[in-house]
Amino acid sequence: MLAVLATRGSAAFNPSFWFTSATGAAGGGVSDQILGTLLLVVTCGLIALPLGFGAGVLLGVHASARTARVLQTVTVVVGGTPTILLGLAGFVIFCSAMGWGRSWLAGAFVLVPVVVPMVALPTCARVRSLSPEMTESAMSLGLTRAQYIRSVVVPYTWPATLTGLLLGLARAAGETAPLLFTATVFFGAPALPGGIVESPVQALPTHIFTLSQDSGDPQAVAQAWGSATVLVLITAVLLSLAVALRNRFEGERWTT
């Protein structure tokens, strides 16, 4: 697959492809699509990080063993939900009921359930790996539960939390189905939206999907391969950061 991408997606190795806007049906570059994808991914990450970390702490610190097993199962089920259903739900809730129409923020919200489980489960596992001695020492100093979480749990778990976040965002960056219903258009949207209501963006996954519908046009096919290569490179950066963090901090114990 990588060999085919490198061969057929050669347009992605031309800097102008990254920094110019698309023109016509299948010309120009993908700068607007890159900006739209990054906007969706960053916004999704900002929403998913506190939710995923909070869920991980709830599972690891506050829940009993039986409750934690049930909630972990629910979290896995949420993470396995077909993303096209997330897109339909987002369309009903954000685009229709709340009157946002096509909106980049609606797209970011529907990607959150993809990312939260990948943050919550590693965080929970890291919390549960805390040694009883460390917890007992912290409690013997008179720390409240909030102080214990802030001074012990957060420094100890943040490498796992951040690694899970990057892995989740790498997956979310390539999702197409949820964005088709809620957030993106093929052309006509500005590079960066100026509001929330009726403020769609262009994104790489839906750009590739739309170009692939015109498989009889060699230029459209070449543009689709180039866009796919750009998306893979962006995803590879996120995955590489996650692996680097895991290798750097694996086995280390952080406390303040």
PATI-600962 format. One record per residue (C-alpha): residue number from 1; residue in one letter; x, y, z. Coordinates in pm, 1 decimal. Layout:
pos / code / xx / yy / zz
NUM / A / X / Y / Z $
...
This chain:
pos / code / xx / yy / zz
1 / M / 0.0 / 0.0 / 0.0 $
2 / L / 277.1 / 242.7 / 88.5 $
3 / A / 458.1 / 159.9 / -234.3 $
4 / V / 143.2 / 230.4 / -437.7 $
5 / L / 88.0 / 556.7 / -248.6 $
6 / A / 445.9 / 667.7 / -309.5 $
7 / T / 414.9 / 583.9 / -679.0 $
8 / R / 69.0 / 712.9 / -760.0 $
9 / G / 55.7 / 990.7 / -502.4 $
10 / S / 368.8 / 1164.3 / -625.2 $
11 / A / 183.4 / 1499.2 / -629.7 $
12 / A / 207.8 / 1500.7 / -250.2 $
13 / F / 586.2 / 1535.0 / -275.0 $
14 / N / 550.3 / 1866.7 / -455.2 $
15 / P / 543.5 / 2149.5 / -194.8 $
16 / S / 302.7 / 2354.1 / -405.3 $
17 / F / 44.6 / 2074.6 / -369.2 $
18 / W / 41.7 / 2136.6 / 6.3 $
19 / F / 27.0 / 2514.4 / -6.3 $
20 / T / -212.9 / 2597.0 / -292.4 $
21 / S / -588.9 / 2578.3 / -299.6 $
22 / A / -786.9 / 2339.6 / -517.5 $
23 / T / -906.3 / 2477.0 / -850.8 $
24 / G / -1189.4 / 2341.7 / -1059.3 $
25 / A / -1304.6 / 1984.6 / -1022.4 $
26 / A / -961.7 / 1824.1 / -986.6 $
27 / G / -687.0 / 2084.1 / -1006.0 $
28 / G / -460.8 / 2279.1 / -776.7 $
29 / G / -354.5 / 2165.5 / -432.0 $
30 / V / -509.1 / 2074.0 / -98.5 $
31 / S / -413.3 / 2355.9 / 138.4 $
32 / D / -775.0 / 2428.9 / 232.0 $
33 / Q / -841.9 / 2060.4 / 293.2 $
34 / I / -534.3 / 2031.3 / 515.6 $
35 / L / -641.3 / 2332.8 / 722.4 $
36 / G / -994.7 / 2194.6 / 755.2 $
37 / T / -867.0 / 1854.2 / 862.7 $
38 / L / -631.9 / 2006.4 / 1120.6 $
39 / L / -911.9 / 2228.5 / 1254.2 $
40 / L / -1139.5 / 1927.8 / 1301.8 $
41 / V / -865.6 / 1717.0 / 1461.2 $
42 / V / -740.2 / 1987.9 / 1699.3 $
43 / T / -1091.9 / 2084.2 / 1810.0 $
44 / C / -1183.0 / 1720.4 / 1859.8 $
45 / G / -868.3 / 1671.7 / 2067.8 $
46 / L / -944.7 / 1971.8 / 2289.6 $
47 / I / -1292.1 / 1831.6 / 2360.3 $
48 / A / -1191.2 / 1467.1 / 2395.4 $
49 / L / -888.7 / 1515.9 / 2622.5 $
50 / P / -1072.1 / 1629.1 / 2938.9 $
51 / L / -1357.5 / 1386.0 / 2875.4 $
52 / G / -1125.0 / 1090.7 / 2819.5 $
53 / F / -899.9 / 1178.0 / 3111.9 $
54 / G / -1199.9 / 1228.4 / 3340.3 $
55 / A / -1345.5 / 894.3 / 3234.5 $
56 / G / -1009.5 / 723.8 / 3291.1 $
57 / V / -975.7 / 870.4 / 3641.4 $
58 / L / -1335.6 / 775.5 / 3720.1 $
59 / L / -1268.2 / 417.4 / 3614.7 $
60 / G / -929.8 / 394.0 / 3782.5 $
61 / V / -979.2 / 586.5 / 4105.8 $
62 / H / -1342.5 / 616.2 / 4199.1 $
63 / A / -1513.4 / 307.5 / 4057.3 $
64 / S / -1519.8 / -28.9 / 4229.6 $
65 / A / -1368.2 / -323.9 / 4046.3 $
66 / R / -1708.8 / -449.6 / 3931.0 $
67 / T / -1831.3 / -105.4 / 3823.6 $
68 / A / -1502.6 / -41.1 / 3644.1 $
69 / R / -1541.5 / -363.4 / 3441.4 $
70 / V / -1892.0 / -262.5 / 3334.1 $
71 / L / -1786.6 / 92.4 / 3243.4 $
72 / Q / -1481.1 / -33.8 / 3055.9 $
73 / T / -1707.8 / -258.5 / 2848.8 $
74 / V / -1936.3 / 36.0 / 2775.6 $
75 / T / -1633.7 / 244.7 / 2675.0 $
76 / V / -1513.7 / -24.2 / 2435.4 $
77 / V / -1862.4 / -48.0 / 2284.3 $
78 / V / -1871.7 / 329.7 / 2232.6 $
79 / G / -1533.4 / 314.1 / 2062.3 $
80 / G / -1659.4 / 40.1 / 1831.9 $
81 / T / -1972.4 / 223.5 / 1719.9 $
82 / P / -1987.2 / 245.8 / 1338.0 $
83 / T / -1887.9 / 599.5 / 1258.2 $
84 / I / -2162.9 / 640.2 / 1002.1 $
85 / L / -2408.2 / 613.8 / 1293.6 $
86 / L / -2217.0 / 889.6 / 1470.8 $
87 / G / -2257.8 / 1100.1 / 1158.5 $
88 / L / -2632.7 / 1038.2 / 1147.2 $
89 / A / -2667.9 / 1118.5 / 1517.4 $
90 / G / -2463.8 / 1436.1 / 1473.2 $
91 / F / -2679.4 / 1537.1 / 1178.1 $
92 / V / -2999.1 / 1492.5 / 1381.3 $
93 / I / -2869.7 / 1661.8 / 1698.0 $
94 / F / -2638.3 / 1939.1 / 1580.7 $
95 / C / -2731.1 / 2009.5 / 1221.6 $
96 / S / -3110.3 / 1973.7 / 1249.2 $
97 / A / -3228.7 / 2003.5 / 1611.5 $
98 / M / -2977.7 / 2272.9 / 1710.7 $
99 / G / -2996.7 / 2445.5 / 1372.2 $
100 / W / -2621.8 / 2452.5 / 1301.8 $
101 / G / -2650.6 / 2315.9 / 948.9 $
102 / R / -2317.8 / 2204.2 / 804.9 $
103 / S / -2071.4 / 2307.1 / 1074.2 $
104 / W / -1707.2 / 2230.5 / 1147.8 $
105 / L / -1788.6 / 2220.2 / 1521.1 $
106 / A / -2055.9 / 1956.8 / 1462.6 $
107 / G / -1794.9 / 1750.7 / 1278.7 $
108 / A / -1551.1 / 1785.8 / 1568.4 $
109 / F / -1818.3 / 1673.5 / 1814.3 $
110 / V / -1911.6 / 1361.4 / 1618.2 $
111 / L / -1544.5 / 1257.9 / 1611.8 $
112 / V / -1516.6 / 1282.2 / 1992.2 $
113 / P / -1662.5 / 932.2 / 2060.1 $
114 / V / -1389.4 / 792.7 / 1833.7 $
115 / V / -1114.2 / 948.3 / 2046.6 $
116 / V / -1245.7 / 937.7 / 2405.2 $
117 / P / -1218.0 / 557.7 / 2452.8 $
118 / M / -859.2 / 564.3 / 2326.9 $
119 / V / -779.2 / 822.7 / 2596.1 $
120 / A / -988.2 / 676.1 / 2878.1 $
121 / L / -873.5 / 313.2 / 2863.4 $
122 / P / -494.4 / 377.1 / 2870.6 $
123 / T / -545.3 / 636.3 / 3144.7 $
124 / C / -747.4 / 387.6 / 3350.2 $
125 / A / -487.0 / 115.1 / 3300.0 $
126 / R / -209.0 / 352.8 / 3405.0 $
127 / V / -400.3 / 461.0 / 3718.1 $
128 / R / -461.1 / 100.2 / 3819.2 $
129 / S / -89.9 / 27.0 / 3781.6 $
130 / L / -8.8 / 273.0 / 4060.4 $
131 / S / 155.9 / 83.7 / 4345.1 $
132 / P / -49.1 / 60.5 / 4666.9 $
133 / E / 249.3 / 200.6 / 4855.2 $
134 / M / 240.7 / 521.2 / 4648.5 $
135 / T / -129.9 / 568.4 / 4713.6 $
136 / E / -94.8 / 492.1 / 5083.3 $
137 / S / 196.3 / 734.6 / 5114.7 $
138 / A / -2.2 / 1010.6 / 4947.3 $
139 / M / -306.3 / 952.3 / 5166.6 $
140 / S / -94.5 / 933.2 / 5483.0 $
141 / L / 23.7 / 1288.5 / 5410.7 $
142 / G / -334.0 / 1404.7 / 5445.1 $
143 / L / -399.1 / 1473.4 / 5077.3 $
144 / T / -759.7 / 1511.4 / 4975.9 $
145 / R / -887.7 / 1307.6 / 4683.5 $
146 / A / -857.0 / 1611.5 / 4455.1 $
147 / Q / -499.8 / 1679.4 / 4572.5 $
148 / Y / -412.3 / 1312.8 / 4522.4 $
149 / I / -537.7 / 1323.6 / 4163.4 $
150 / R / -359.5 / 1652.7 / 4089.8 $
151 / S / -25.9 / 1567.3 / 4254.5 $
152 / V / 2.9 / 1192.5 / 4193.7 $
153 / V / -240.4 / 1065.8 / 3931.2 $
154 / V / -197.0 / 1340.3 / 3669.9 $
155 / P / 187.3 / 1336.2 / 3663.7 $
156 / Y / 186.6 / 955.9 / 3663.2 $
157 / T / -70.3 / 905.3 / 3386.5 $
158 / W / -12.1 / 1193.3 / 3143.5 $
159 / P / 222.8 / 999.3 / 2909.6 $
160 / A / -41.5 / 726.7 / 2862.1 $
161 / T / -316.1 / 987.6 / 2829.2 $
162 / L / -129.4 / 1187.3 / 2566.0 $
163 / T / -25.8 / 874.9 / 2374.8 $
164 / G / -386.2 / 754.8 / 2366.3 $
165 / L / -498.5 / 1098.5 / 2249.8 $
166 / L / -254.2 / 1100.8 / 1958.8 $
167 / L / -356.3 / 749.6 / 1854.3 $
168 / G / -721.3 / 848.4 / 1868.7 $
169 / L / -663.5 / 1162.9 / 1665.3 $
170 / A / -470.4 / 964.4 / 1405.4 $
171 / R / -776.8 / 746.8 / 1361.5 $
172 / A / -1017.4 / 1040.2 / 1364.7 $
173 / A / -816.4 / 1222.6 / 1097.1 $
174 / G / -908.6 / 957.2 / 842.7 $
175 / E / -1279.4 / 927.9 / 922.0 $
176 / T / -1505.6 / 1015.4 / 631.5 $
177 / A / -1861.4 / 902.7 / 705.4 $
178 / P / -1932.5 / 1130.5 / 1006.0 $
179 / L / -1804.2 / 1438.5 / 823.8 $
180 / L / -2012.0 / 1379.5 / 511.8 $
181 / F / -2330.1 / 1432.1 / 713.7 $
182 / T / -2223.3 / 1714.0 / 940.7 $
183 / A / -1920.9 / 1924.0 / 854.2 $
184 / T / -1773.2 / 1918.8 / 505.8 $
185 / V / -1838.2 / 2020.5 / 147.2 $
186 / F / -1632.0 / 1949.2 / -162.9 $
187 / F / -1587.8 / 2311.9 / -267.2 $
188 / G / -1711.5 / 2660.1 / -183.3 $
189 / A / -1609.8 / 2667.0 / 183.6 $
190 / P / -1339.4 / 2906.3 / 307.3 $
191 / A / -1013.2 / 2764.6 / 434.5 $
192 / L / -1108.8 / 2856.9 / 791.7 $
193 / P / -1472.4 / 2919.3 / 892.1 $
194 / G / -1586.0 / 3247.9 / 1038.7 $
195 / G / -1852.9 / 3110.1 / 1269.4 $
196 / I / -2037.1 / 2797.0 / 1377.4 $
197 / V / -2379.8 / 2798.9 / 1209.6 $
198 / E / -2367.4 / 2705.6 / 840.3 $
199 / S / -1987.1 / 2704.9 / 851.2 $
200 / P / -1861.0 / 2393.9 / 673.1 $
201 / V / -1500.6 / 2318.7 / 594.0 $
202 / Q / -1317.3 / 2114.8 / 335.4 $
203 / A / -1132.1 / 1808.1 / 464.4 $
204 / L / -898.7 / 1550.7 / 314.8 $
205 / P / -1111.7 / 1237.4 / 375.4 $
206 / T / -1422.7 / 1375.2 / 206.1 $
207 / H / -1209.7 / 1534.9 / -67.1 $
208 / I / -1065.2 / 1192.6 / -148.8 $
209 / F / -1411.0 / 1035.0 / -135.6 $
210 / T / -1557.0 / 1289.8 / -376.3 $
211 / L / -1266.7 / 1264.2 / -620.7 $
212 / S / -1295.6 / 887.0 / -621.2 $
213 / Q / -1650.7 / 917.4 / -756.0 $
214 / D / -1503.6 / 1052.5 / -1080.9 $
215 / S / -1273.9 / 757.6 / -1145.8 $
216 / G / -1304.4 / 805.8 / -1521.3 $
217 / D / -1104.7 / 1128.8 / -1505.0 $
218 / P / -729.3 / 1057.9 / -1479.3 $
219 / Q / -667.8 / 1400.5 / -1325.8 $
220 / A / -925.1 / 1336.6 / -1051.9 $
221 / V / -769.9 / 997.4 / -978.9 $
222 / A / -421.0 / 1149.2 / -958.1 $
223 / Q / -553.8 / 1421.3 / -727.5 $
224 / A / -719.4 / 1157.8 / -507.1 $
225 / W / -395.5 / 960.5 / -474.9 $
226 / G / -200.4 / 1274.3 / -390.2 $
227 / S / -457.2 / 1374.6 / -128.1 $
228 / A / -449.0 / 1024.2 / 17.8 $
229 / T / -70.6 / 1043.6 / 48.2 $
230 / V / -96.2 / 1376.0 / 232.7 $
231 / L / -351.6 / 1225.5 / 472.2 $
232 / V / -130.0 / 923.1 / 535.0 $
233 / L / 168.2 / 1148.9 / 606.7 $
234 / I / -32.3 / 1354.4 / 857.4 $
235 / T / -153.6 / 1036.4 / 1025.3 $
236 / A / 200.9 / 898.2 / 1028.8 $
237 / V / 322.4 / 1207.3 / 1213.9 $
238 / L / 58.5 / 1158.3 / 1485.5 $
239 / L / 135.4 / 786.6 / 1515.4 $
240 / S / 510.2 / 852.6 / 1528.5 $
241 / L / 462.2 / 1103.0 / 1809.0 $
242 / A / 254.0 / 848.1 / 1998.9 $
243 / V / 518.7 / 577.0 / 1957.4 $
244 / A / 797.4 / 817.2 / 2058.3 $
245 / L / 609.8 / 913.7 / 2374.2 $
246 / R / 540.8 / 551.3 / 2460.7 $
247 / N / 905.3 / 454.5 / 2414.4 $
248 / R / 1029.4 / 760.9 / 2603.7 $
249 / F / 811.3 / 726.3 / 2910.5 $
250 / E / 730.9 / 353.8 / 2923.1 $
251 / G / 808.6 / 221.7 / 3267.7 $
252 / E / 880.9 / 561.0 / 3418.9 $
253 / R / 692.5 / 679.6 / 3725.3 $
254 / W / 614.6 / 1048.9 / 3755.0 $
255 / T / 510.6 / 1216.5 / 4078.7 $
256 / T / 536.5 / 1566.6 / 4218.2 $
